Amino acid sequence: MVEVELSDGALLRLASLSPEPGYGFITLVPHPEDGEPQELVVPLGAIRQLTLSRAEPQSPVGFSLPAG
């Protein structure tokens, strides 16, 4: 899992990251909240922190039946 904190305080969980368009800018694609993912082109100086961590397993939605 990759999270990026921008200088304005926004925290983004990324689906992908690209070195394009270059010249001090990169493209961030956050996981979509609703609908299509949006690409954000940001200057490298706008990134305050980049965090790499192990993705947490997704838990199923609903209730578990009691054993027995």
mmCIF file as Biopython writes it, N, C-alpha, C and O atoms, coordinates in Angstrom:
data_model
#
loop_
_atom_site.group_PDB
_atom_site.id
_atom_site.type_symbol
_atom_site.label_atom_id
_atom_site.label_alt_id
_atom_site.label_comp_id
_atom_site.label_asym_id
_atom_site.label_entity_id
_atom_site.label_seq_id
_atom_site.pdbx_PDB_ins_code
_atom_site.Cartn_x
_atom_site.Cartn_y
_atom_site.Cartn_z
_atom_site.occupancy
_atom_site.B_iso_or_equiv
_atom_site.auth_seq_id
_atom_site.auth_asym_id
_atom_site.pdbx_PDB_model_num
ATOM 1   N N  . MET A ? 1  ? 0.850   -1.155  0.000   1.0 0.0 1  A 1 
ATOM 2   C CA . MET A ? 1  ? 0.000   0.000   0.000   1.0 0.0 1  A 1 
ATOM 3   C C  . MET A ? 1  ? 0.906   1.232   0.000   1.0 0.0 1  A 1 
ATOM 4   O O  . MET A ? 1  ? 1.903   1.283   0.720   1.0 0.0 1  A 1 
ATOM 5   N N  . VAL A ? 2  ? 0.551   2.199   -0.800  1.0 0.0 2  A 1 
ATOM 6   C CA . VAL A ? 2  ? 1.303   3.443   -0.893  1.0 0.0 2  A 1 
ATOM 7   C C  . VAL A ? 2  ? 0.358   4.594   -0.561  1.0 0.0 2  A 1 
ATOM 8   O O  . VAL A ? 2  ? -0.711  4.737   -1.155  1.0 0.0 2  A 1 
ATOM 9   N N  . GLU A ? 3  ? 0.781   5.409   0.403   1.0 0.0 3  A 1 
ATOM 10  C CA . GLU A ? 3  ? 0.035   6.609   0.754   1.0 0.0 3  A 1 
ATOM 11  C C  . GLU A ? 3  ? 0.945   7.805   0.564   1.0 0.0 3  A 1 
ATOM 12  O O  . GLU A ? 3  ? 2.139   7.747   0.859   1.0 0.0 3  A 1 
ATOM 13  N N  . VAL A ? 4  ? 0.366   8.900   0.065   1.0 0.0 4  A 1 
ATOM 14  C CA . VAL A ? 4  ? 1.104   10.137  -0.152  1.0 0.0 4  A 1 
ATOM 15  C C  . VAL A ? 4  ? 0.400   11.247  0.610   1.0 0.0 4  A 1 
ATOM 16  O O  . VAL A ? 4  ? -0.814  11.420  0.504   1.0 0.0 4  A 1 
ATOM 17  N N  . GLU A ? 5  ? 1.185   12.002  1.387   1.0 0.0 5  A 1 
ATOM 18  C CA . GLU A ? 5  ? 0.651   13.197  2.032   1.0 0.0 5  A 1 
ATOM 19  C C  . GLU A ? 5  ? 1.192   14.392  1.270   1.0 0.0 5  A 1 
ATOM 20  O O  . GLU A ? 5  ? 2.401   14.532  1.087   1.0 0.0 5  A 1 
ATOM 21  N N  . LEU A ? 6  ? 0.283   15.254  0.828   1.0 0.0 6  A 1 
ATOM 22  C CA . LEU A ? 6  ? 0.672   16.445  0.081   1.0 0.0 6  A 1 
ATOM 23  C C  . LEU A ? 6  ? 0.873   17.622  1.029   1.0 0.0 6  A 1 
ATOM 24  O O  . LEU A ? 6  ? 0.439   17.578  2.180   1.0 0.0 6  A 1 
ATOM 25  N N  . SER A ? 7  ? 1.519   18.650  0.554   1.0 0.0 7  A 1 
ATOM 26  C CA . SER A ? 7  ? 1.826   19.805  1.397   1.0 0.0 7  A 1 
ATOM 27  C C  . SER A ? 7  ? 0.580   20.524  1.896   1.0 0.0 7  A 1 
ATOM 28  O O  . SER A ? 7  ? 0.645   21.233  2.900   1.0 0.0 7  A 1 
ATOM 29  N N  . ASP A ? 8  ? -0.562  20.355  1.214   1.0 0.0 8  A 1 
ATOM 30  C CA . ASP A ? 8  ? -1.804  20.979  1.680   1.0 0.0 8  A 1 
ATOM 31  C C  . ASP A ? 8  ? -2.515  20.130  2.729   1.0 0.0 8  A 1 
ATOM 32  O O  . ASP A ? 8  ? -3.593  20.503  3.194   1.0 0.0 8  A 1 
ATOM 33  N N  . GLY A ? 9  ? -1.925  18.981  3.114   1.0 0.0 9  A 1 
ATOM 34  C CA . GLY A ? 9  ? -2.500  18.113  4.138   1.0 0.0 9  A 1 
ATOM 35  C C  . GLY A ? 9  ? -3.332  16.963  3.594   1.0 0.0 9  A 1 
ATOM 36  O O  . GLY A ? 9  ? -3.760  16.101  4.362   1.0 0.0 9  A 1 
ATOM 37  N N  . ALA A ? 10 ? -3.571  16.927  2.285   1.0 0.0 10 A 1 
ATOM 38  C CA . ALA A ? 10 ? -4.353  15.840  1.689   1.0 0.0 10 A 1 
ATOM 39  C C  . ALA A ? 10 ? -3.580  14.525  1.803   1.0 0.0 10 A 1 
ATOM 40  O O  . ALA A ? 10 ? -2.374  14.482  1.559   1.0 0.0 10 A 1 
ATOM 41  N N  . LEU A ? 11 ? -4.285  13.452  2.178   1.0 0.0 11 A 1 
ATOM 42  C CA . LEU A ? 11 ? -3.696  12.122  2.280   1.0 0.0 11 A 1 
ATOM 43  C C  . LEU A ? 11 ? -4.357  11.233  1.233   1.0 0.0 11 A 1 
ATOM 44  O O  . LEU A ? 11 ? -5.574  11.053  1.246   1.0 0.0 11 A 1 
ATOM 45  N N  . LEU A ? 12 ? -3.560  10.681  0.332   1.0 0.0 12 A 1 
ATOM 46  C CA . LEU A ? 12 ? -4.077  9.890   -0.782  1.0 0.0 12 A 1 
ATOM 47  C C  . LEU A ? 12 ? -3.539  8.473   -0.709  1.0 0.0 12 A 1 
ATOM 48  O O  . LEU A ? 12 ? -2.333  8.274   -0.561  1.0 0.0 12 A 1 
ATOM 49  N N  . ARG A ? 13 ? -4.426  7.476   -0.811  1.0 0.0 13 A 1 
ATOM 50  C CA . ARG A ? 13 ? -4.028  6.069   -0.950  1.0 0.0 13 A 1 
ATOM 51  C C  . ARG A ? 13 ? -4.005  5.798   -2.442  1.0 0.0 13 A 1 
ATOM 52  O O  . ARG A ? 13 ? -5.022  5.925   -3.123  1.0 0.0 13 A 1 
ATOM 53  N N  . LEU A ? 14 ? -2.819  5.417   -2.953  1.0 0.0 14 A 1 
ATOM 54  C CA . LEU A ? 14 ? -2.628  5.356   -4.398  1.0 0.0 14 A 1 
ATOM 55  C C  . LEU A ? 14 ? -2.909  3.991   -5.000  1.0 0.0 14 A 1 
ATOM 56  O O  . LEU A ? 14 ? -2.594  2.950   -4.423  1.0 0.0 14 A 1 
ATOM 57  N N  . ALA A ? 15 ? -3.516  4.032   -6.189  1.0 0.0 15 A 1 
ATOM 58  C CA . ALA A ? 15 ? -3.666  2.845   -7.019  1.0 0.0 15 A 1 
ATOM 59  C C  . ALA A ? 15 ? -2.436  2.715   -7.905  1.0 0.0 15 A 1 
ATOM 60  O O  . ALA A ? 15 ? -1.986  1.608   -8.200  1.0 0.0 15 A 1 
ATOM 61  N N  . SER A ? 16 ? -1.884  3.880   -8.336  1.0 0.0 16 A 1 
ATOM 62  C CA . SER A ? 16 ? -0.654  3.870   -9.130  1.0 0.0 16 A 1 
ATOM 63  C C  . SER A ? 16 ? 0.042   5.223   -9.054  1.0 0.0 16 A 1 
ATOM 64  O O  . SER A ? 16 ? -0.527  6.231   -8.634  1.0 0.0 16 A 1 
ATOM 65  N N  . LEU A ? 17 ? 1.304   5.195   -9.483  1.0 0.0 17 A 1 
ATOM 66  C CA . LEU A ? 17 ? 2.174   6.369   -9.474  1.0 0.0 17 A 1 
ATOM 67  C C  . LEU A ? 17 ? 3.002   6.299   -10.749 1.0 0.0 17 A 1 
ATOM 68  O O  . LEU A ? 17 ? 3.508   5.234   -11.103 1.0 0.0 17 A 1 
ATOM 69  N N  . SER A ? 18 ? 3.144   7.424   -11.440 1.0 0.0 18 A 1 
ATOM 70  C CA . SER A ? 18 ? 3.867   7.429   -12.709 1.0 0.0 18 A 1 
ATOM 71  C C  . SER A ? 18 ? 4.851   8.599   -12.748 1.0 0.0 18 A 1 
ATOM 72  O O  . SER A ? 18 ? 4.542   9.676   -12.238 1.0 0.0 18 A 1 
ATOM 73  N N  . PRO A ? 19 ? 6.033   8.403   -13.347 1.0 0.0 19 A 1 
ATOM 74  C CA . PRO A ? 19 ? 7.000   9.492   -13.449 1.0 0.0 19 A 1 
ATOM 75  C C  . PRO A ? 19 ? 6.646   10.516  -14.527 1.0 0.0 19 A 1 
ATOM 76  O O  . PRO A ? 19 ? 7.376   11.489  -14.717 1.0 0.0 19 A 1 
ATOM 77  N N  . GLU A ? 20 ? 5.560   10.313  -15.215 1.0 0.0 20 A 1 
ATOM 78  C CA . GLU A ? 20 ? 5.139   11.235  -16.279 1.0 0.0 20 A 1 
ATOM 79  C C  . GLU A ? 20 ? 4.428   12.422  -15.655 1.0 0.0 20 A 1 
ATOM 80  O O  . GLU A ? 20 ? 3.803   12.213  -14.616 1.0 0.0 20 A 1 
ATOM 81  N N  . PRO A ? 21 ? 4.451   13.583  -16.144 1.0 0.0 21 A 1 
ATOM 82  C CA . PRO A ? 21 ? 5.044   14.036  -17.393 1.0 0.0 21 A 1 
ATOM 83  C C  . PRO A ? 21 ? 6.515   14.375  -17.288 1.0 0.0 21 A 1 
ATOM 84  O O  . PRO A ? 21 ? 7.130   14.743  -18.290 1.0 0.0 21 A 1 
ATOM 85  N N  . GLY A ? 22 ? 7.100   14.263  -16.102 1.0 0.0 22 A 1 
ATOM 86  C CA . GLY A ? 22 ? 8.524   14.573  -15.955 1.0 0.0 22 A 1 
ATOM 87  C C  . GLY A ? 22 ? 8.739   16.050  -15.639 1.0 0.0 22 A 1 
ATOM 88  O O  . GLY A ? 22 ? 7.800   16.766  -15.292 1.0 0.0 22 A 1 
ATOM 89  N N  . TYR A ? 23 ? 9.981   16.493  -15.764 1.0 0.0 23 A 1 
ATOM 90  C CA . TYR A ? 23 ? 10.348  17.894  -15.528 1.0 0.0 23 A 1 
ATOM 91  C C  . TYR A ? 23 ? 9.917   18.371  -14.138 1.0 0.0 23 A 1 
ATOM 92  O O  . TYR A ? 23 ? 9.447   19.498  -13.982 1.0 0.0 23 A 1 
ATOM 93  N N  . GLY A ? 24 ? 10.082  17.488  -13.109 1.0 0.0 24 A 1 
ATOM 94  C CA . GLY A ? 24 ? 9.732   17.866  -11.749 1.0 0.0 24 A 1 
ATOM 95  C C  . GLY A ? 24 ? 8.294   17.584  -11.357 1.0 0.0 24 A 1 
ATOM 96  O O  . GLY A ? 24 ? 7.864   17.966  -10.268 1.0 0.0 24 A 1 
ATOM 97  N N  . PHE A ? 25 ? 7.543   16.922  -12.228 1.0 0.0 25 A 1 
ATOM 98  C CA . PHE A ? 25 ? 6.145   16.577  -11.953 1.0 0.0 25 A 1 
ATOM 99  C C  . PHE A ? 25 ? 5.964   15.067  -12.039 1.0 0.0 25 A 1 
ATOM 100 O O  . PHE A ? 25 ? 6.663   14.400  -12.802 1.0 0.0 25 A 1 
ATOM 101 N N  . ILE A ? 26 ? 5.025   14.521  -11.258 1.0 0.0 26 A 1 
ATOM 102 C CA . ILE A ? 26 ? 4.649   13.110  -11.339 1.0 0.0 26 A 1 
ATOM 103 C C  . ILE A ? 26 ? 3.123   13.013  -11.388 1.0 0.0 26 A 1 
ATOM 104 O O  . ILE A ? 26 ? 2.421   13.971  -11.066 1.0 0.0 26 A 1 
ATOM 105 N N  . THR A ? 27 ? 2.623   11.850  -11.791 1.0 0.0 27 A 1 
ATOM 106 C CA . THR A ? 27 ? 1.186   11.615  -11.852 1.0 0.0 27 A 1 
ATOM 107 C C  . THR A ? 27 ? 0.798   10.619  -10.778 1.0 0.0 27 A 1 
ATOM 108 O O  . THR A ? 27 ? 1.358   9.526   -10.701 1.0 0.0 27 A 1 
ATOM 109 N N  . LEU A ? 28 ? -0.175  11.007  -9.938  1.0 0.0 28 A 1 
ATOM 110 C CA . LEU A ? 28 ? -0.712  10.159  -8.883  1.0 0.0 28 A 1 
ATOM 111 C C  . LEU A ? 28 ? -2.118  9.736   -9.270  1.0 0.0 28 A 1 
ATOM 112 O O  . LEU A ? 28 ? -2.904  10.551  -9.751  1.0 0.0 28 A 1 
ATOM 113 N N  . VAL A ? 29 ? -2.440  8.455   -9.060  1.0 0.0 29 A 1 
ATOM 114 C CA . VAL A ? 29 ? -3.796  7.957   -9.310  1.0 0.0 29 A 1 
ATOM 115 C C  . VAL A ? 29 ? -4.302  7.352   -8.003  1.0 0.0 29 A 1 
ATOM 116 O O  . VAL A ? 29 ? -3.948  6.221   -7.669  1.0 0.0 29 A 1 
ATOM 117 N N  . PRO A ? 30 ? -5.135  8.101   -7.250  1.0 0.0 30 A 1 
ATOM 118 C CA . PRO A ? 30 ? -5.669  7.567   -6.001  1.0 0.0 30 A 1 
ATOM 119 C C  . PRO A ? 30 ? -6.702  6.471   -6.258  1.0 0.0 30 A 1 
ATOM 120 O O  . PRO A ? 30 ? -7.302  6.415   -7.332  1.0 0.0 30 A 1 
ATOM 121 N N  . HIS A ? 31 ? -6.908  5.594   -5.260  1.0 0.0 31 A 1 
ATOM 122 C CA . HIS A ? 31 ? -7.990  4.618   -5.358  1.0 0.0 31 A 1 
ATOM 123 C C  . HIS A ? 31 ? -9.292  5.384   -5.457  1.0 0.0 31 A 1 
ATOM 124 O O  . HIS A ? 31 ? -9.506  6.330   -4.699  1.0 0.0 31 A 1 
ATOM 125 N N  . PRO A ? 32 ? -10.172 4.997   -6.378  1.0 0.0 32 A 1 
ATOM 126 C CA . PRO A ? 32 ? -11.409 5.761   -6.570  1.0 0.0 32 A 1 
ATOM 127 C C  . PRO A ? 32 ? -12.374 5.580   -5.402  1.0 0.0 32 A 1 
ATOM 128 O O  . PRO A ? 32 ? -12.584 4.468   -4.917  1.0 0.0 32 A 1 
ATOM 129 N N  . GLU A ? 33 ? -12.949 6.682   -4.965  1.0 0.0 33 A 1 
ATOM 130 C CA . GLU A ? 33 ? -14.006 6.632   -3.952  1.0 0.0 33 A 1 
ATOM 131 C C  . GLU A ? 33 ? -15.296 6.178   -4.630  1.0 0.0 33 A 1 
ATOM 132 O O  . GLU A ? 33 ? -15.949 5.235   -4.183  1.0 0.0 33 A 1 
ATOM 133 N N  . ASP A ? 34 ? -15.646 6.851   -5.697  1.0 0.0 34 A 1 
ATOM 134 C CA . ASP A ? 34 ? -16.824 6.517   -6.507  1.0 0.0 34 A 1 
ATOM 135 C C  . ASP A ? 34 ? -16.472 6.706   -7.967  1.0 0.0 34 A 1 
ATOM 136 O O  . ASP A ? 34 ? -15.946 7.751   -8.349  1.0 0.0 34 A 1 
ATOM 137 N N  . GLY A ? 35 ? -16.752 5.724   -8.774  1.0 0.0 35 A 1 
ATOM 138 C CA . GLY A ? 35 ? -16.557 5.864   -10.208 1.0 0.0 35 A 1 
ATOM 139 C C  . GLY A ? 35 ? -15.125 5.713   -10.655 1.0 0.0 35 A 1 
ATOM 140 O O  . GLY A ? 35 ? -14.352 4.941   -10.088 1.0 0.0 35 A 1 
ATOM 141 N N  . GLU A ? 36 ? -14.787 6.465   -11.684 1.0 0.0 36 A 1 
ATOM 142 C CA . GLU A ? 36 ? -13.494 6.367   -12.346 1.0 0.0 36 A 1 
ATOM 143 C C  . GLU A ? 36 ? -12.373 6.983   -11.498 1.0 0.0 36 A 1 
ATOM 144 O O  . GLU A ? 36 ? -12.587 7.984   -10.815 1.0 0.0 36 A 1 
ATOM 145 N N  . PRO A ? 37 ? -11.173 6.378   -11.546 1.0 0.0 37 A 1 
ATOM 146 C CA . PRO A ? 37 ? -10.040 7.015   -10.858 1.0 0.0 37 A 1 
ATOM 147 C C  . PRO A ? 37 ? -9.654  8.302   -11.575 1.0 0.0 37 A 1 
ATOM 148 O O  . PRO A ? 37 ? -9.786  8.406   -12.795 1.0 0.0 37 A 1 
ATOM 149 N N  . GLN A ? 38 ? -9.183  9.268   -10.823 1.0 0.0 38 A 1 
ATOM 150 C CA . GLN A ? 38 ? -8.736  10.534  -11.399 1.0 0.0 38 A 1 
ATOM 151 C C  . GLN A ? 38 ? -7.226  10.620  -11.263 1.0 0.0 38 A 1 
ATOM 152 O O  . GLN A ? 38 ? -6.654  10.175  -10.268 1.0 0.0 38 A 1 
ATOM 153 N N  . GLU A ? 39 ? -6.597  11.185  -12.254 1.0 0.0 39 A 1 
ATOM 154 C CA . GLU A ? 39 ? -5.157  11.381  -12.221 1.0 0.0 39 A 1 
ATOM 155 C C  . GLU A ? 39 ? -4.869  12.776  -11.718 1.0 0.0 39 A 1 
ATOM 156 O O  . GLU A ? 39 ? -5.531  13.739  -12.106 1.0 0.0 39 A 1 
ATOM 157 N N  . LEU A ? 40 ? -3.867  12.884  -10.843 1.0 0.0 40 A 1 
ATOM 158 C CA . LEU A ? 40 ? -3.431  14.173  -10.340 1.0 0.0 40 A 1 
ATOM 159 C C  . LEU A ? 40 ? -1.974  14.360  -10.737 1.0 0.0 40 A 1 
ATOM 160 O O  . LEU A ? 40 ? -1.134  13.518  -10.421 1.0 0.0 40 A 1 
ATOM 161 N N  . VAL A ? 41 ? -1.670  15.443  -11.419 1.0 0.0 41 A 1 
ATOM 162 C CA . VAL A ? 41 ? -0.299  15.766  -11.773 1.0 0.0 41 A 1 
ATOM 163 C C  . VAL A ? 41 ? 0.173   16.789  -10.745 1.0 0.0 41 A 1 
ATOM 164 O O  . VAL A ? 41 ? -0.386  17.881  -10.642 1.0 0.0 41 A 1 
ATOM 165 N N  . VAL A ? 42 ? 1.210   16.425  -9.982  1.0 0.0 42 A 1 
ATOM 166 C CA . VAL A ? 42 ? 1.689   17.286  -8.900  1.0 0.0 42 A 1 
ATOM 167 C C  . VAL A ? 42 ? 3.198   17.490  -9.018  1.0 0.0 42 A 1 
ATOM 168 O O  . VAL A ? 42 ? 3.912   16.614  -9.505  1.0 0.0 42 A 1 
ATOM 169 N N  . PRO A ? 43 ? 3.680   18.654  -8.570  1.0 0.0 43 A 1 
ATOM 170 C CA . PRO A ? 43 ? 5.133   18.848  -8.533  1.0 0.0 43 A 1 
ATOM 171 C C  . PRO A ? 43 ? 5.736   18.039  -7.394  1.0 0.0 43 A 1 
ATOM 172 O O  . PRO A ? 43 ? 5.090   17.840  -6.366  1.0 0.0 43 A 1 
ATOM 173 N N  . LEU A ? 44 ? 6.965   17.573  -7.567  1.0 0.0 44 A 1 
ATOM 174 C CA . LEU A ? 44 ? 7.619   16.777  -6.528  1.0 0.0 44 A 1 
ATOM 175 C C  . LEU A ? 44 ? 7.688   17.533  -5.207  1.0 0.0 44 A 1 
ATOM 176 O O  . LEU A ? 44 ? 7.623   16.913  -4.145  1.0 0.0 44 A 1 
ATOM 177 N N  . GLY A ? 45 ? 7.817   18.847  -5.248  1.0 0.0 45 A 1 
ATOM 178 C CA . GLY A ? 45 ? 7.897   19.659  -4.047  1.0 0.0 45 A 1 
ATOM 179 C C  . GLY A ? 45 ? 6.616   19.680  -3.245  1.0 0.0 45 A 1 
ATOM 180 O O  . GLY A ? 45 ? 6.631   20.089  -2.084  1.0 0.0 45 A 1 
ATOM 181 N N  . ALA A ? 46 ? 5.486   19.242  -3.837  1.0 0.0 46 A 1 
ATOM 182 C CA . ALA A ? 46 ? 4.201   19.231  -3.135  1.0 0.0 46 A 1 
ATOM 183 C C  . ALA A ? 46 ? 4.033   17.984  -2.279  1.0 0.0 46 A 1 
ATOM 184 O O  . ALA A ? 46 ? 3.070   17.890  -1.517  1.0 0.0 46 A 1 
ATOM 185 N N  . ILE A ? 47 ? 4.956   17.016  -2.388  1.0 0.0 47 A 1 
ATOM 186 C CA . ILE A ? 47 ? 4.846   15.780  -1.612  1.0 0.0 47 A 1 
ATOM 187 C C  . ILE A ? 47 ? 5.576   15.968  -0.286  1.0 0.0 47 A 1 
ATOM 188 O O  . ILE A ? 47 ? 6.788   16.182  -0.248  1.0 0.0 47 A 1 
ATOM 189 N N  . ARG A ? 48 ? 4.805   15.884  0.807   1.0 0.0 48 A 1 
ATOM 190 C CA . ARG A ? 48 ? 5.384   16.029  2.138   1.0 0.0 48 A 1 
ATOM 191 C C  . ARG A ? 48 ? 5.919   14.697  2.640   1.0 0.0 48 A 1 
ATOM 192 O O  . ARG A ? 48 ? 6.996   14.632  3.231   1.0 0.0 48 A 1 
ATOM 193 N N  . GLN A ? 49 ? 5.150   13.625  2.397   1.0 0.0 49 A 1 
ATOM 194 C CA . GLN A ? 49 ? 5.541   12.307  2.910   1.0 0.0 49 A 1 
ATOM 195 C C  . GLN A ? 49 ? 5.007   11.217  1.994   1.0 0.0 49 A 1 
ATOM 196 O O  . GLN A ? 49 ? 3.902   11.323  1.462   1.0 0.0 49 A 1 
ATOM 197 N N  . LEU A ? 50 ? 5.802   10.167  1.817   1.0 0.0 50 A 1 
ATOM 198 C CA . LEU A ? 50 ? 5.419   8.995   1.041   1.0 0.0 50 A 1 
ATOM 199 C C  . LEU A ? 50 ? 5.584   7.791   1.961   1.0 0.0 50 A 1 
ATOM 200 O O  . LEU A ? 50 ? 6.673   7.553   2.482   1.0 0.0 50 A 1 
ATOM 201 N N  . THR A ? 51 ? 4.505   7.027   2.166   1.0 0.0 51 A 1 
ATOM 202 C CA . THR A ? 51 ? 4.521   5.901   3.092   1.0 0.0 51 A 1 
ATOM 203 C C  . THR A ? 51 ? 4.255   4.608   2.340   1.0 0.0 51 A 1 
ATOM 204 O O  . THR A ? 51 ? 3.248   4.482   1.644   1.0 0.0 51 A 1 
ATOM 205 N N  . LEU A ? 52 ? 5.169   3.640   2.484   1.0 0.0 52 A 1 
ATOM 206 C CA . LEU A ? 52 ? 4.989   2.307   1.921   1.0 0.0 52 A 1 
ATOM 207 C C  . LEU A ? 52 ? 4.726   1.358   3.071   1.0 0.0 52 A 1 
ATOM 208 O O  . LEU A ? 52 ? 5.470   1.351   4.052   1.0 0.0 52 A 1 
ATOM 209 N N  . SER A ? 53 ? 3.676   0.556   2.967   1.0 0.0 53 A 1 
ATOM 210 C CA . SER A ? 53 ? 3.357   -0.400  4.026   1.0 0.0 53 A 1 
ATOM 211 C C  . SER A ? 53 ? 2.660   -1.613  3.432   1.0 0.0 53 A 1 
ATOM 212 O O  . SER A ? 53 ? 2.219   -1.606  2.283   1.0 0.0 53 A 1 
ATOM 213 N N  . ARG A ? 54 ? 2.576   -2.643  4.245   1.0 0.0 54 A 1 
ATOM 214 C CA . ARG A ? 54 ? 1.885   -3.859  3.825   1.0 0.0 54 A 1 
ATOM 215 C C  . ARG A ? 54 ? 0.382   -3.582  3.812   1.0 0.0 54 A 1 
ATOM 216 O O  . ARG A ? 54 ? -0.157  -3.006  4.758   1.0 0.0 54 A 1 
ATOM 217 N N  . ALA A ? 55 ? -0.273  -3.985  2.762   1.0 0.0 55 A 1 
ATOM 218 C CA . ALA A ? 55 ? -1.722  -3.783  2.654   1.0 0.0 55 A 1 
ATOM 219 C C  . ALA A ? 55 ? -2.432  -4.676  3.655   1.0 0.0 55 A 1 
ATOM 220 O O  . ALA A ? 55 ? -2.086  -5.846  3.818   1.0 0.0 55 A 1 
ATOM 221 N N  . GLU A ? 56 ? -3.427  -4.114  4.322   1.0 0.0 56 A 1 
ATOM 222 C CA . GLU A ? 56 ? -4.210  -4.894  5.272   1.0 0.0 56 A 1 
ATOM 223 C C  . GLU A ? 56 ? -5.201  -5.767  4.510   1.0 0.0 56 A 1 
ATOM 224 O O  . GLU A ? 56 ? -5.794  -5.320  3.528   1.0 0.0 56 A 1 
ATOM 225 N N  . PRO A ? 57 ? -5.387  -7.009  4.953   1.0 0.0 57 A 1 
ATOM 226 C CA . PRO A ? 57 ? -6.363  -7.856  4.258   1.0 0.0 57 A 1 
ATOM 227 C C  . PRO A ? 57 ? -7.770  -7.281  4.425   1.0 0.0 57 A 1 
ATOM 228 O O  . PRO A ? 57 ? -8.133  -6.757  5.478   1.0 0.0 57 A 1 
ATOM 229 N N  . GLN A ? 58 ? -8.533  -7.400  3.362   1.0 0.0 58 A 1 
ATOM 230 C CA . GLN A ? 58 ? -9.897  -6.887  3.417   1.0 0.0 58 A 1 
ATOM 231 C C  . GLN A ? 58 ? -10.764 -7.854  4.207   1.0 0.0 58 A 1 
ATOM 232 O O  . GLN A ? 58 ? -10.714 -9.067  4.002   1.0 0.0 58 A 1 
ATOM 233 N N  . SER A ? 59 ? -11.556 -7.301  5.107   1.0 0.0 59 A 1 
ATOM 234 C CA . SER A ? 59 ? -12.458 -8.146  5.880   1.0 0.0 59 A 1 
ATOM 235 C C  . SER A ? 59 ? -13.796 -8.235  5.162   1.0 0.0 59 A 1 
ATOM 236 O O  . SER A ? 59 ? -14.247 -7.259  4.563   1.0 0.0 59 A 1 
ATOM 237 N N  . PRO A ? 60 ? -14.435 -9.406  5.220   1.0 0.0 60 A 1 
ATOM 238 C CA . PRO A ? 60 ? -15.724 -9.555  4.551   1.0 0.0 60 A 1 
ATOM 239 C C  . PRO A ? 60 ? -16.784 -8.712  5.259   1.0 0.0 60 A 1 
ATOM 240 O O  . PRO A ? 60 ? -16.722 -8.492  6.469   1.0 0.0 60 A 1 
ATOM 241 N N  . VAL A ? 61 ? -17.737 -8.256  4.490   1.0 0.0 61 A 1 
ATOM 242 C CA . VAL A ? 61 ? -18.840 -7.463  5.034   1.0 0.0 61 A 1 
ATOM 243 C C  . VAL A ? 61 ? -19.918 -8.428  5.533   1.0 0.0 61 A 1 
ATOM 244 O O  . VAL A ? 61 ? -20.262 -9.392  4.850   1.0 0.0 61 A 1 
ATOM 245 N N  . GLY A ? 62 ? -20.438 -8.164  6.706   1.0 0.0 62 A 1 
ATOM 246 C CA . GLY A ? 62 ? -21.518 -9.000  7.226   1.0 0.0 62 A 1 
ATOM 247 C C  . GLY A ? 62 ? -21.168 -9.575  8.580   1.0 0.0 62 A 1 
ATOM 248 O O  . GLY A ? 62 ? -20.248 -9.107  9.251   1.0 0.0 62 A 1 
ATOM 249 N N  . PHE A ? 63 ? -21.911 -10.593 8.976   1.0 0.0 63 A 1 
ATOM 250 C CA . PHE A ? 63 ? -21.738 -11.211 10.282  1.0 0.0 63 A 1 
ATOM 251 C C  . PHE A ? 63 ? -21.203 -12.625 10.129  1.0 0.0 63 A 1 
ATOM 252 O O  . PHE A ? 63 ? -21.431 -13.275 9.109   1.0 0.0 63 A 1 
ATOM 253 N N  . SER A ? 64 ? -20.490 -13.101 11.146  1.0 0.0 64 A 1 
ATOM 254 C CA . SER A ? 64 ? -19.988 -14.467 11.137  1.0 0.0 64 A 1 
ATOM 255 C C  . SER A ? 64 ? -20.963 -15.339 11.923  1.0 0.0 64 A 1 
ATOM 256 O O  . SER A ? 64 ? -21.517 -14.915 12.938  1.0 0.0 64 A 1 
ATOM 257 N N  . LEU A ? 65 ? -21.162 -16.557 11.440  1.0 0.0 65 A 1 
ATOM 258 C CA . LEU A ? 65 ? -22.017 -17.507 12.157  1.0 0.0 65 A 1 
ATOM 259 C C  . LEU A ? 65 ? -21.242 -18.099 13.333  1.0 0.0 65 A 1 
ATOM 260 O O  . LEU A ? 65 ? -20.036 -18.325 13.227  1.0 0.0 65 A 1 
ATOM 261 N N  . PRO A ? 66 ? -21.922 -18.351 14.451  1.0 0.0 66 A 1 
ATOM 262 C CA . PRO A ? 66 ? -21.228 -18.956 15.587  1.0 0.0 66 A 1 
ATOM 263 C C  . PRO A ? 66 ? -20.776 -20.379 15.239  1.0 0.0 66 A 1 
ATOM 264 O O  . PRO A ? 66 ? -21.445 -21.085 14.486  1.0 0.0 66 A 1 
ATOM 265 N N  . ALA A ? 67 ? -19.640 -20.785 15.794  1.0 0.0 67 A 1 
ATOM 266 C CA . ALA A ? 67 ? -19.127 -22.132 15.559  1.0 0.0 67 A 1 
ATOM 267 C C  . ALA A ? 67 ? -19.990 -23.141 16.281  1.0 0.0 67 A 1 
ATOM 268 O O  . ALA A ? 67 ? -20.456 -22.895 17.393  1.0 0.0 67 A 1 
ATOM 269 N N  . GLY A ? 68 ? -20.200 -24.275 15.646  1.0 0.0 68 A 1 
ATOM 270 C CA . GLY A ? 68 ? -20.910 -25.365 16.318  1.0 0.0 68 A 1 
ATOM 271 C C  . GLY A ? 68 ? -22.266 -25.554 15.940  1.0 0.0 68 A 1 
ATOM 272 O O  . GLY A ? 68 ? -22.932 -26.450 16.459  1.0 0.0 68 A 1 
#
